Amino acid sequence: MSVATVSTDKDVRRTNRETISGQFLGQGLSALGRLIWSAVIFTFVGSLSVEMISATVQGSPQAAAKLSVFPESVTLGSPESSEQLIVIATDENGVTSDVTRQVTVSFAPEGCATINSQGRVIPLEDGQSTLTLRLNNLSVDVPVRVSGITNPPPVSFRDQIIPILSKSGCNSGGCHGKAEGQNGFRLSVFGFDPGADYDAIVRDSHGRRLFPASPERSLFLMKATAIMPHGGGRKVEPDSRWHHLMLRWVREGAFADQTARDPVVQLKVYPSEITMEALAEHQLRATAVHQSGLVHCVTIESEFLSNNEVIAKVDRDGLVTTTDVPGEAAVLVRYMGHVAVCRLTRPRSKENYPRPSEANFIDPLVWNKLERLHVAASPLADDSAVLRRTYLDIIGTLPTSDEARKYLSDSSPEKHQRLVAELLDRPEYADFWAQKLADILQIDKDIVSPSGAIAATRWIHSQFRDNVPYDRLVRTVLTTQGSTLSESPAAFYQVHADAEKTARAVSQLFLGVRIDCAQCHHHPFEKWDQKDYYALAGFFTGIQRAALPGGGMKISGRSGEPLKHPRTQEVIPAAALGESPAAITAGGDRRRVFAEWTTGSDNPFFARTIVNRLVAHYFGRGLVEPVDDLRETNPASNEPLMKALTAHMIEVRYDLKAFTKTLLNSQVYRLSSVPEPSNELDDQNYSRAAWKPIPAEVLLDAISQVTEVPEEFNGWPKGYRAI
C-alpha cells in the first residue's frame, strides 16, 4: 500500500507533520388529496403510495480502466492557499465516478505539501514535488509547486478576510449583517461593502476589536474561535487555516487594501453538469477568475446550496450526495458576489421505455428529457378526464351534461383541437382570465375601492375578450394615465404607490426577477445590486397621483428625476436590468422608455416570464418554480423546452390564444394523472398530469352549477358567478 501524506486544515502551520498510511476515508411519496369527480359531485379521497428506488453507486472503482485528475497541476502561493483536486475513474464503458476520497496518495519528495481527506492540497514549505494518486493498478501524477511560505504575500482584507466572514455566516442577515447589527457590531450583508466592514472591525468602538500588541488576543479572533464567549458560537476552528489567515492579517497591521486589487470577474464550478446514480457522491471545485486572467481555487471559501434536497444534497465543502429520488437539481455556488451553477441529473434507472407519439414540438422535447431520466410517461387520459381538465383550465367552468355527451360521443380525431378552439372563443374565457390577471396585478378593492377594482377588471376583461396581444396589454399597463374609476389599468399605480414599490412589482410580475433584496444589499443569488435596484426604480419617479372624489385617483406621467444611492448619495440614471443608462427625453414620460424595452426583442426576461406562467397554469408546474423567480441560479427543469416555447411566443406575436392552443394540443397536456411505477416520484418533468388545486371561485361556481343552487353575492343579481 502506498504511503499517503494526509492532513486536516489544522496541520497547515504545524511543524510535526504526520505521515499516514492507507486510503482516503470514503467519508414516501407524500399523501395526495385526489379529487374524484363522480357524475357531477365532488368527492375528496386521500391516497398514499411509496416507491423506494435502489441503484448501484455509479462507477465501481474496481472496474476502472482510466484514472484522471482535475486540475492536472497544482500551484500554491501563500501559507493559507489550497487546491481542491477531483479524481475521476472511468470504466471500460466510459462511465465515470468520483474517487477523490478513495485513492491512495504519496508525495515525492515529501515536505512541501500535504493533502487532506477531502482531496484538498495544502502547502507546508516552499518547494516542488510530485503527488501520485493511485487506485488499484492505476495511477496519475500531479506536479505540485509551493511558494510564498517563507515570504508570504500580504493578506488582502477584501479577497481573503471577507470570504471567511461570509462562509462562516458572520455577515448574514441573521447575525452581524442585519440592519441593526448584533451587540453593537454591524457588517454589510454578505460582505458587499468591504470598506464599511473594515471600519467596523478596525476603527469602530475605538478599535477595541483588534489588539496589535498581542494579535492572538484580539476580540475579532477570540470571539470567532469562541475562546471568548460568543453568542453566535464558534465560527472559526482554533489553529485552523482560517484562524492563521486572520491572525496573520492582524500581525501584518490589519491594513486595508492600499492598492487596486485584481478583482474577481467570474466564478466557475467544475463540473458544471453531472449525471449521478442514486446514493452517489461527487466533489465540486470552485475557481475564481480575476480580471487579469489569474485563476485560483476558492472551494473552501465558497458557499454551496442545493435547490432540491429531495434529489441531491451538498455539504459546506462542496460534496454532492444524491438520494434515491430521480430528477434534476441545481447546486448554487456563491463567492464574493458571484454565483455559478452545477446542474445535476439523477436518472431513475437504466431501463428504457417506449416513446409516446408526438402532436407538436412540445412532445419530443419532453420525451427526450424523460428518456435521459429513464422515466416513462403515463398513458393518455380518457376522454372524460381530458374534457373536464380542458374546461376547467380554459374557462374555469365544468361542462354541462349535454356538452359532455356531445364530446364523448364524437369519434373524430380532431375533437380535442376543436374543443380547445371553441372554449377560447367563449365569453367565460375572458371572465376567468380577467380575474386571474387582476390577481397577478394585485388589484385590491381595499386599496383602490370596490368601484376602482371593478373598473380595472372590466378593462382587463376587454383585453382577453378582444385577444389583445400580451405585449401590447403590458405596454398599456406600464404607461397608463387617467382615473382609477374609469375602465383602465390606472389602478395598478394606486396599488403600487411609489417608485420603489412599482419597480419591485413590475420586475417580479413582468420580468420574473425578484429584485427586492437589492434594495439594501447585493442580491445573494443574483447579479443585481443596489445600483440596479435604484436604476430600475428611476423609471417610475415621475408618476403623479392626485385624489379624486369618490375614492378614485388620477394617474399622470411626468419626466421625473433619477434616484440617489441611499448610502453614497450618487445619482443613479434610470436603466433597465442589465442595460446601460436609458436615453430619456427631457420632459418625457420615463415609463414609455421602460415599456418599450420591457416588450422589446432585446429583453431576455419578458417572453420567458409569461411562457412560464402559462405552462404553470395548464401543466400544473412551471418550467421554473417559483413561477416569478427566473434567475440564472434557478434554471428551468427543461431548458430546451423553455427556449422553444419562448421562441414560439415571440413567433405568434404574444397571441395568448394561439399559444394556448399549442400547449393544449400537445400530447403532454393530455397525459393521465395516474402514475406509472417509474414516474410516481417525478414532479418536475411532465411525465404525467399534475394534480392542480381548484381556485375557490371555480369551486364555488361548480358547486352552484351541479347543485342548481345559485350563489348570492351582496350587491349583485342572483345567479351572478364568482368568476
C-alpha distance (Angstrom), angle and dihedral (degrees) to the residues before:
residue distance angle dihedral
M1 . . .
S2 3.77 . .
V3 3.76 121.3 .
A4 3.80 111.9 -109.6
T5 3.77 122.5 -159.3
V6 3.79 102.2 -148.6
S7 3.80 130.8 171.3
T8 3.75 145.5 166.9
D9 3.79 123.0 -126.1
K10 3.80 89.0 -95.1
D11 3.81 89.6 67.2
V12 3.82 94.1 65.0
R13 3.81 97.2 98.6
R14 3.78 99.5 20.8
T15 3.79 118.2 117.9
N16 3.79 94.4 -153.7
R17 3.79 98.2 74.7
E18 3.76 113.5 -172.2
T19 3.77 125.6 -140.3
I20 3.76 111.1 -149.3
S21 3.78 124.0 -168.7
G22 3.76 122.6 -145.9
Q23 3.73 142.5 45.4
F24 3.79 129.0 -45.6
L25 3.77 111.0 -93.6
G26 3.67 106.4 -103.9
Q27 3.64 78.3 -133.9
G28 26.94 105.4 -159.5
L29 3.41 123.7 -81.8
S30 3.84 103.8 -109.9
A31 3.79 120.0 -107.6
L32 3.79 112.9 -81.3
G33 3.77 124.0 -148.1
R34 3.79 99.2 -138.7
L35 3.75 117.1 -160.8
I36 3.79 110.7 -144.4
W37 3.76 118.7 -167.4
S38 3.78 108.5 -155.4
A39 3.78 109.3 -176.6
V40 3.80 97.8 -42.6
I41 3.81 100.0 -38.8
F42 3.83 124.2 106.8
T43 3.78 116.8 -126.2
F44 3.78 126.1 171.4
V45 3.78 118.6 -148.2
G46 3.83 124.7 -179.5
S47 3.74 120.1 -141.8
L48 3.77 134.1 -179.6
S49 3.75 127.9 -159.4
V50 3.77 127.1 173.4
E51 3.79 125.6 -165.4
M52 3.77 120.9 -174.9
I53 3.77 113.5 -162.6
S54 3.78 121.1 -163.1
A55 3.78 125.4 -168.7
T56 3.77 137.2 170.7
V57 3.79 114.1 -99.3
Q58 3.78 103.6 -103.0
G59 3.74 125.0 -100.5
S60 3.78 109.0 17.9
P61 3.83 105.0 -137.9
Q62 3.82 90.8 -145.7
A63 3.81 89.1 66.4
A64 3.81 95.3 46.8
A65 3.81 116.1 136.5
K66 3.81 97.8 178.1
L67 3.78 136.7 28.7
S68 3.81 122.8 -157.1
V69 3.79 136.0 169.5
F70 3.78 136.3 -153.2
P71 2.97 122.7 -119.3
E72 3.78 98.7 28.5
S73 3.82 93.3 -150.0
V74 3.80 135.7 25.6
T75 3.81 128.7 -141.0
L76 3.81 119.1 -177.8
G77 3.80 119.8 -173.2
S78 3.81 107.9 178.9
P79 3.81 139.4 32.0
E80 3.80 92.3 -102.5
S81 3.80 99.3 43.0
S82 3.79 121.3 111.1
E83 3.79 139.1 -179.8
Q84 3.80 124.3 -144.0
L85 3.80 113.1 -142.0
I86 3.79 124.2 -157.8
V87 3.80 114.7 -159.7
I88 3.81 116.4 -161.0
A89 3.80 127.7 -164.2
T90 3.81 118.1 -159.0
D91 3.81 121.5 -162.6
E92 3.80 128.2 -149.6
N93 3.82 91.1 -87.9
G94 3.80 93.3 54.3
V95 3.80 93.7 -105.8
T96 3.80 111.6 145.8
S97 3.79 132.8 -153.7
D98 3.78 136.3 -179.2
V99 3.81 110.1 -110.3
T100 3.81 97.0 167.0
R101 3.80 91.1 124.0
Q102 3.82 94.7 42.2
V103 3.80 104.6 54.5
T104 3.78 124.9 94.8
V105 3.79 117.2 -127.8
S106 3.79 141.1 -156.4
F107 3.82 137.0 174.4
A108 3.80 125.4 -141.7
P109 2.92 111.2 -137.6
E110 3.79 99.3 17.3
G111 3.77 125.1 -142.4
C112 3.79 110.7 60.0
A113 3.82 98.2 76.5
T114 3.77 145.2 6.2
I115 3.79 135.2 -162.6
N116 3.78 130.4 -135.7
S117 3.79 130.5 -140.2
Q118 3.81 92.2 -92.1
G119 3.81 92.2 58.7
R120 3.79 95.8 -103.3
V121 3.83 115.7 145.7
I122 3.83 112.6 -140.0
P123 3.83 126.4 -168.8
L124 3.81 123.9 -121.1
E125 3.81 106.8 170.0
D126 3.79 140.0 -11.9
G127 3.77 113.5 -75.9
Q128 3.78 146.9 79.7
S129 3.77 132.0 -86.4
T130 3.77 143.7 159.8
L131 3.78 118.7 -116.6
T132 3.80 113.1 -152.5
L133 3.80 119.3 -159.5
R134 3.83 117.9 -163.9
L135 3.78 134.9 -169.2
N136 3.80 114.7 177.4
N137 3.82 104.4 -55.1
L138 3.82 95.0 -15.8
S139 3.79 126.9 91.1
V140 3.79 141.2 172.4
D141 3.82 129.8 -166.4
V142 3.81 125.5 -137.7
P143 3.84 119.8 -165.5
V144 3.82 110.5 -135.1
R145 3.80 124.5 -161.8
V146 3.81 122.4 -175.9
S147 3.81 127.4 -170.2
G148 3.79 137.9 152.4
I149 3.79 95.7 55.5
T150 3.81 98.4 107.5
N151 3.81 93.0 36.7
P152 3.81 105.6 20.4
P153 3.81 121.1 -165.3
P154 3.82 115.6 -109.8
V155 3.78 116.0 -84.7
S156 3.80 113.8 -105.4
F157 3.79 113.4 -136.9
R158 3.80 92.4 -157.2
D159 3.79 99.0 43.2
Q160 3.81 101.6 33.6
I161 3.82 111.9 21.0
I162 3.82 98.7 40.1
P163 3.85 92.5 54.2
I164 3.81 89.4 55.0
L165 3.80 91.1 53.0
S166 3.80 90.0 48.4
K167 3.81 97.6 47.1
S168 3.80 90.5 45.5
G169 3.80 91.5 52.3
C170 3.81 93.4 -121.2
N171 3.81 92.4 130.9
S172 3.80 96.8 40.7
G173 3.78 122.5 121.6
G174 3.79 90.9 -104.7
C175 3.80 94.5 54.6
H176 3.81 133.8 28.9
G177 3.81 90.8 -27.3
K178 3.79 95.2 70.9
A179 3.79 118.4 106.8
E180 3.80 96.1 -97.8
G181 3.79 95.1 35.4
Q182 3.79 122.2 -136.6
N183 3.80 123.6 -74.0
G184 3.79 92.2 -19.4
F185 3.81 95.4 -48.8
R186 3.81 115.8 108.0
L187 3.80 128.2 -178.5
S188 3.79 129.4 -178.6
V189 3.79 113.1 -96.8
F190 3.81 109.9 -90.4
G191 3.81 89.9 -10.0
F192 3.79 96.9 -76.2
D193 3.82 92.9 144.3
P194 3.83 105.7 48.9
G195 3.81 92.3 170.8
A196 3.79 92.5 59.0
D197 3.81 90.6 43.6
Y198 3.80 91.2 52.7
D199 3.80 90.9 52.4
A200 3.80 91.2 47.6
I201 3.80 92.3 53.6
V202 3.80 101.5 36.2
R203 3.81 107.3 27.3
D204 3.80 111.4 20.3
S205 3.81 120.1 95.5
H206 3.82 89.4 23.6
G207 3.80 91.2 -62.4
R208 3.81 93.3 -66.1
R209 3.81 94.3 145.2
L210 3.82 93.7 70.0
F211 3.82 127.8 53.1
P212 3.84 107.2 -166.2
A213 3.81 92.9 -178.3
S214 3.80 89.9 60.6
P215 3.82 107.3 14.0
E216 3.80 95.0 -176.5
R217 3.83 88.5 61.3
S218 3.81 93.8 55.6
L219 3.81 113.7 128.7
F220 3.80 87.7 -132.1
L221 3.81 89.3 65.1
M222 3.79 101.3 31.4
K223 3.81 93.2 52.7
A224 3.81 93.4 45.5
T225 3.80 91.9 51.4
A226 3.84 92.4 40.2
I227 3.80 90.5 -124.6
M228 3.79 81.2 129.8
P229 3.84 115.4 40.3
H230 3.79 110.5 -86.2
G231 3.80 125.6 -174.4
G232 3.79 91.2 -142.7
G233 3.79 93.0 52.8
R234 3.78 126.3 -132.5
K235 3.80 112.4 -21.3
V236 3.81 99.8 166.5
E237 3.79 124.6 37.4
P238 3.83 113.6 -123.2
D239 3.81 113.1 -107.8
S240 3.81 90.6 13.1
R241 3.79 127.2 133.8
W242 3.80 90.8 -98.4
H243 3.79 92.3 48.2
H244 3.80 91.2 52.8
L245 3.81 91.5 47.9
M246 3.81 93.4 51.2
L247 3.80 90.8 45.2
R248 3.80 92.0 49.8
W249 3.82 90.1 51.3
V250 3.81 91.2 54.7
R251 3.82 92.1 44.7
E252 3.79 90.6 52.4
G253 3.79 89.4 56.4
A254 3.83 101.7 -87.6
F255 3.78 90.7 -98.1
A256 3.77 125.5 -176.6
D257 3.79 115.1 -126.9
Q258 3.80 100.5 -78.1
T259 3.78 97.7 -172.7
A260 3.77 131.0 46.5
R261 3.78 106.6 -83.2
D262 3.76 126.0 -140.8
P263 3.83 97.6 -102.1
V264 3.78 124.8 -139.4
V265 3.80 109.4 -111.9
Q266 3.80 101.4 175.1
L267 3.78 142.2 19.0
K268 3.80 119.7 -147.7
V269 3.78 130.2 -168.5
Y270 3.78 126.0 -157.1
P271 2.92 121.2 -119.4
S272 3.80 98.1 24.5
E273 3.81 91.9 -173.9
I274 3.76 127.7 27.4
T275 3.80 139.4 171.3
M276 3.80 115.3 -150.0
E277 3.77 135.8 178.3
A278 3.78 124.7 -131.7
L279 3.81 118.7 -62.8
A280 3.80 92.5 5.5
E281 3.82 129.5 139.2
H282 3.78 132.5 -140.3
Q283 3.79 130.5 176.4
L284 3.80 120.1 -134.0
R285 3.79 125.5 -149.5
A286 3.82 124.1 -153.4
T287 3.81 123.1 -158.9
A288 3.79 130.3 -174.4
V289 3.80 117.9 -140.6
H290 3.81 114.2 -151.6
Q291 3.77 128.2 -151.5
S292 3.81 90.0 -106.0
G293 3.80 91.3 55.3
L294 3.81 93.5 -103.5
V295 3.80 111.8 145.4
H296 3.79 124.2 -162.4
C297 3.79 135.9 171.8
V298 3.82 114.8 -102.2
T299 3.80 99.0 168.0
I300 3.79 94.5 124.0
E301 3.82 92.4 47.0
S302 3.82 95.4 46.5
E303 3.78 127.3 92.0
F304 3.81 120.0 -130.0
L305 3.81 125.5 -156.6
S306 3.80 131.3 173.3
N307 3.79 118.0 -143.6
N308 3.80 91.5 -154.6
E309 3.79 115.9 33.4
V310 3.79 90.2 173.5
I311 3.82 86.0 74.0
A312 3.82 104.9 25.6
K313 3.79 137.5 4.8
V314 3.79 128.5 -160.9
D315 3.79 128.8 -159.3
R316 3.81 127.9 -142.3
D317 3.83 91.0 -92.6
G318 3.82 93.9 55.8
L319 3.81 99.4 -101.7
V320 3.82 109.5 147.9
T321 3.80 119.2 -153.1
T322 3.80 122.6 -172.9
T323 3.79 125.7 -144.9
D324 3.80 126.9 -144.7
V325 3.82 91.9 -93.5
P326 3.83 115.3 101.6
G327 3.78 123.0 -136.2
E328 3.77 139.7 74.9
A329 3.77 134.0 -58.1
A330 3.78 134.9 -180.0
V331 3.79 121.4 -139.8
L332 3.78 111.4 -150.7
V333 3.80 117.2 -148.7
R334 3.81 117.7 -163.6
Y335 3.81 129.8 -171.3
M336 3.82 130.6 159.4
G337 3.80 94.9 -22.3
H338 3.80 94.1 -45.4
V339 3.78 125.7 109.1
A340 3.79 135.9 -162.7
V341 3.79 131.7 -180.0
C342 3.79 133.9 -141.4
R343 3.80 111.9 -159.3
L344 3.78 113.9 -147.4
T345 3.79 127.8 -163.6
R346 3.79 121.1 -163.6
P347 3.82 110.0 -170.0
R348 3.77 117.2 -154.6
S349 3.79 96.4 -131.1
K350 3.79 140.9 -44.1
E351 3.80 93.6 -90.4
N352 3.80 116.7 118.5
Y353 3.80 125.3 -146.4
P354 3.82 133.9 -156.2
R355 3.78 112.5 -84.4
P356 3.83 112.4 -119.0
S357 3.79 122.6 -128.8
E358 3.79 121.8 -88.9
A359 3.80 130.2 -126.3
N360 3.82 100.5 175.9
F361 3.82 141.9 -13.6
I362 3.81 93.3 -69.5
D363 3.79 94.2 67.4
P364 3.84 101.4 59.0
L365 3.80 90.9 47.3
V366 3.80 90.3 54.6
W367 3.82 94.1 42.1
N368 3.83 90.3 50.1
K369 3.78 90.0 56.1
L370 3.80 93.0 47.2
E371 3.81 90.4 50.6
R372 3.80 90.0 54.3
L373 3.79 89.5 52.4
H374 3.83 93.4 41.8
V375 3.79 89.6 -125.4
A376 3.80 124.2 142.5
A377 3.78 123.9 -133.5
S378 3.78 116.9 -124.2
P379 3.81 114.7 -113.0
L380 3.79 121.2 -98.1
A381 3.78 115.5 -74.3
D382 3.79 119.0 -111.7
D383 3.79 119.3 -95.2
S384 3.80 95.1 -101.0
A385 3.81 92.3 55.1
V386 3.82 92.4 46.5
L387 3.81 90.8 47.9
R388 3.79 93.3 51.0
R389 3.80 92.8 43.9
T390 3.79 94.0 49.5
Y391 3.80 94.0 48.9
L392 3.79 93.7 48.9
D393 3.81 94.2 44.3
I394 3.81 97.5 48.2
I395 3.79 105.0 32.8
G396 3.82 104.4 9.6
T397 3.80 90.0 -124.7
L398 3.81 135.1 110.9
P399 3.79 119.2 -118.8
T400 3.77 115.8 -107.4
S401 3.79 118.9 -117.5
D402 3.82 90.4 -103.9
E403 3.82 91.6 50.7
A404 3.79 90.6 48.5
R405 3.84 93.4 49.9
K406 3.79 91.2 48.7
Y407 3.81 93.2 51.8
L408 3.80 96.2 42.6
S409 3.79 92.7 49.7
D410 3.82 92.4 50.4
S411 3.81 111.2 100.2
S412 3.80 95.9 -175.5
P413 3.84 114.7 123.5
E414 3.82 89.0 -139.4
K415 3.80 95.9 55.5
H416 3.81 94.4 104.5
Q417 3.80 92.6 51.8
R418 3.81 89.8 49.0
L419 3.80 91.2 49.0
V420 3.81 92.0 52.8
A421 3.80 92.0 49.8
E422 3.82 92.7 47.1
L423 3.79 94.1 49.7
L424 3.80 92.5 49.1
D425 3.81 88.5 56.8
R426 3.79 95.1 50.1
P427 3.82 119.2 102.2
E428 3.81 90.8 -122.7
Y429 3.82 88.6 69.2
A430 3.81 90.5 66.7
D431 3.83 91.0 42.1
F432 3.79 92.8 53.3
W433 3.79 98.7 42.1
A434 3.80 94.7 42.5
Q435 3.77 88.0 59.8
K436 3.81 92.3 47.1
L437 3.81 94.2 50.3
A438 3.81 91.8 44.9
D439 3.80 87.4 56.7
I440 3.81 91.5 48.4
L441 3.82 90.9 50.1
Q442 3.81 87.6 48.4
I443 3.81 94.9 -125.7
D444 3.80 97.4 -179.5
K445 3.81 118.3 -171.3
D446 3.80 89.9 -154.1
I447 3.81 88.8 62.8
V448 3.79 103.9 33.7
S449 3.84 96.5 28.9
P450 3.81 124.1 -110.6
S451 3.81 90.7 -85.7
G452 3.80 91.4 52.2
A453 3.80 92.3 48.5
I454 3.81 91.4 50.1
A455 3.81 91.5 48.3
A456 3.81 92.7 50.5
T457 3.81 92.7 46.0
R458 3.81 91.2 50.4
W459 3.80 89.7 53.5
I460 3.81 91.1 49.8
H461 3.81 88.8 47.5
S462 3.79 90.4 55.7
Q463 3.81 90.6 53.2
F464 3.81 92.7 55.6
R465 3.81 92.3 40.1
D466 3.80 90.5 55.0
N467 3.83 93.0 37.8
V468 3.80 91.9 -125.3
P469 3.84 109.0 -170.5
Y470 3.78 111.1 -98.8
D471 3.81 94.6 -123.6
R472 3.81 90.8 55.4
L473 3.81 90.6 47.0
V474 3.80 91.3 53.5
R475 3.81 93.1 45.8
T476 3.80 88.1 54.8
V477 3.80 91.8 49.9
L478 3.79 92.5 49.8
T479 3.81 96.0 47.4
T480 3.81 100.2 34.4
Q481 3.79 122.5 139.6
G482 3.80 134.4 178.1
S483 3.78 138.6 55.8
T484 3.77 122.4 -17.6
L485 3.81 87.3 -141.4
S486 3.80 92.3 62.7
E487 3.79 123.7 80.7
S488 3.79 97.4 -87.3
P489 3.81 139.4 100.0
A490 3.83 91.2 -103.1
A491 3.81 89.7 115.8
F492 3.81 87.6 73.2
Y493 3.81 89.6 73.5
Q494 3.80 92.2 46.8
V495 3.80 90.8 55.1
H496 3.81 92.2 45.1
A497 3.75 96.1 47.1
D498 3.82 105.0 -179.4
A499 3.79 140.1 33.8
E500 3.79 96.8 -99.0
K501 3.79 95.5 46.0
T502 3.79 89.7 48.2
A503 3.81 91.9 50.1
R504 3.80 91.8 51.5
A505 3.80 92.1 48.6
V506 3.80 95.8 45.1
S507 3.79 92.2 46.9
Q508 3.79 93.9 51.5
L509 3.82 98.9 37.5
F510 3.80 101.0 43.3
L511 3.82 104.5 19.6
G512 3.80 102.2 33.6
V513 3.81 90.3 -128.4
R514 3.78 120.8 131.4
I515 3.77 101.5 -152.1
D516 3.81 97.6 164.5
C517 3.82 94.3 107.2
A518 3.80 91.5 57.5
Q519 3.80 90.4 65.0
C520 3.81 88.6 81.6
H521 3.80 106.4 14.1
H522 3.77 144.9 -3.7
H523 3.80 109.9 -60.2
P524 3.83 106.2 -101.0
F525 3.82 94.7 -141.8
E526 3.79 100.7 29.7
K527 3.79 142.4 49.4
W528 3.81 94.7 -111.1
D529 3.79 119.7 114.0
Q530 3.80 135.8 176.5
K531 3.80 92.2 -79.5
D532 3.80 90.3 56.8
Y533 3.79 90.4 48.6
Y534 3.80 96.5 51.2
A535 3.80 92.2 39.2
L536 3.81 89.2 57.8
A537 3.81 92.9 44.6
G538 3.80 88.1 52.1
F539 3.81 89.9 76.2
F540 3.81 91.0 66.5
T541 3.81 102.8 46.2
G542 3.80 94.3 99.2
I543 3.81 97.9 61.2
Q544 3.80 112.7 121.5
R545 3.80 119.2 -156.9
A546 3.81 117.7 -166.9
A547 3.80 123.7 -179.8
L548 3.81 117.6 -117.8
P549 3.80 130.1 -162.4
G550 3.79 113.5 -88.2
G551 3.79 95.8 37.1
G552 3.76 96.1 -69.6
M553 3.77 129.5 128.0
K554 3.79 134.0 -143.9
I555 3.80 114.0 -132.8
S556 3.79 120.1 -158.4
G557 3.78 134.5 166.5
R558 3.80 125.1 -128.1
S559 3.78 133.3 173.4
G560 3.80 96.4 -93.8
E561 3.79 128.6 -172.4
P562 3.80 133.2 -96.2
L563 3.78 117.3 -99.4
K564 3.79 127.3 -117.1
H565 3.77 127.7 -123.0
P566 3.83 103.7 -104.2
R567 3.80 93.8 -135.8
T568 3.79 105.6 34.0
Q569 3.83 97.0 27.5
E570 3.80 87.8 -135.2
V571 3.81 113.0 156.9
I572 3.80 107.6 -117.1
P573 3.83 116.3 -156.5
A574 3.80 116.7 -136.6
A575 3.80 111.2 -92.4
A576 3.79 136.0 164.8
L577 3.79 118.4 -117.9
G578 3.78 110.4 -68.9
E579 3.80 92.6 -1.2
S580 3.80 137.2 110.4
P581 3.83 119.4 -101.0
A582 3.79 110.6 -64.4
A583 3.79 123.1 -112.9
I584 3.80 103.1 -117.5
T585 3.79 120.3 -175.4
A586 3.80 113.9 -129.1
G587 3.78 108.8 -99.2
G588 3.81 92.4 10.2
D589 3.78 127.0 128.0
R590 3.80 105.8 -97.0
R591 3.78 91.2 -154.3
R592 3.80 91.9 68.1
V593 3.79 91.3 60.3
F594 3.78 90.5 50.3
A595 3.82 92.9 45.3
E596 3.81 91.4 53.9
W597 3.80 91.3 50.7
T598 3.81 93.2 44.3
T599 3.79 94.2 55.6
G600 3.80 95.8 32.5
S601 3.78 127.2 109.1
D602 3.82 93.2 -110.8
N603 3.80 93.6 62.1
P604 3.82 108.6 100.6
F605 3.81 94.5 -166.2
F606 3.81 110.8 48.7
A607 3.81 103.6 70.4
R608 3.82 93.5 39.1
T609 3.79 90.8 53.8
I610 3.81 97.2 54.3
V611 3.81 90.3 41.0
N612 3.78 89.9 54.6
R613 3.81 92.7 48.3
L614 3.80 92.5 51.7
V615 3.81 93.4 45.6
A616 3.81 89.3 50.3
H617 3.80 91.7 51.4
Y618 3.79 98.3 46.6
F619 3.81 100.5 32.7
G620 3.81 97.7 35.3
R621 3.79 95.3 -119.3
G622 3.78 133.0 55.1
L623 3.77 122.4 -124.1
V624 3.80 81.6 -119.0
E625 3.80 122.0 36.4
P626 2.97 126.7 -125.7
V627 3.80 87.9 38.4
D628 3.82 94.0 -135.8
D629 3.81 97.8 46.9
L630 3.81 104.3 81.7
R631 3.79 99.7 158.4
E632 3.80 126.1 146.8
T633 3.78 89.9 -111.1
N634 3.82 91.1 56.4
P635 3.80 100.8 55.4
A636 3.79 126.6 -169.9
S637 3.79 116.5 -92.9
N638 3.81 87.8 -127.8
E639 3.79 110.7 23.4
P640 3.85 96.0 178.9
L641 3.81 88.5 55.3
M642 3.80 91.9 46.8
K643 3.81 91.1 51.5
A644 3.79 92.9 46.8
L645 3.81 93.6 48.7
T646 3.80 91.8 45.9
A647 3.80 90.6 52.2
H648 3.80 89.2 47.7
M649 3.81 92.1 51.7
I650 3.80 89.3 54.1
E651 3.81 90.8 44.1
V652 3.84 92.4 55.6
R653 3.83 88.8 46.2
Y654 3.80 94.1 -118.0
D655 3.81 92.7 -57.6
L656 3.81 98.7 160.7
K657 3.80 94.3 -164.7
A658 3.80 92.3 53.0
F659 3.79 90.9 46.9
T660 3.81 91.6 48.0
K661 3.80 90.5 53.1
T662 3.80 89.4 55.1
L663 3.80 92.5 51.4
L664 3.79 96.2 45.3
N665 3.80 96.4 42.5
S666 3.80 91.0 60.1
Q667 3.78 121.5 101.9
V668 3.80 88.3 -125.3
Y669 3.80 91.7 66.2
R670 3.80 91.7 53.2
L671 3.81 97.1 51.5
S672 3.77 118.5 124.8
S673 3.79 120.1 -104.9
V674 3.81 89.6 -137.1
P675 3.81 106.4 105.8
E676 3.76 127.4 -128.0
P677 3.81 118.3 -138.0
S678 3.80 90.2 -102.9
N679 3.82 98.1 48.1
E680 3.78 102.5 39.1
L681 3.81 91.1 104.3
D682 3.80 95.5 40.7
D683 3.79 114.2 103.7
Q684 3.82 98.4 151.5
N685 3.76 110.3 57.7
Y686 3.82 108.8 51.4
S687 3.79 94.2 -113.4
R688 3.82 87.7 144.1
A689 3.77 137.3 9.0
A690 3.78 112.6 -80.4
W691 3.77 124.7 -125.3
K692 3.79 104.7 -111.7
P693 3.80 127.2 -161.9
I694 3.78 113.5 -118.6
P695 3.82 113.1 -127.1
A696 3.78 114.2 -114.1
E697 3.81 92.7 -117.2
V698 3.81 92.0 52.4
L699 3.78 92.3 47.1
L700 3.81 92.4 49.4
D701 3.81 92.1 49.6
A702 3.81 90.4 47.7
I703 3.79 92.2 52.2
S704 3.79 90.4 48.9
Q705 3.80 89.8 48.5
V706 3.80 98.4 50.3
T707 3.81 95.5 39.9
E708 3.81 92.5 42.3
V709 3.81 88.6 -134.0
P710 3.82 108.2 127.9
E711 3.80 118.6 -142.9
E712 3.78 118.9 -121.3
F713 3.82 118.1 -139.2
N714 3.78 121.0 -165.6
G715 3.80 110.1 -100.6
W716 3.81 95.3 8.3
P717 3.81 130.5 95.6
K718 3.79 119.0 -95.8
G719 3.79 112.3 -87.2
Y720 3.82 94.4 31.6
R721 3.80 107.9 147.0
A722 3.80 126.1 -123.2
I723 3.81 90.2 -124.7
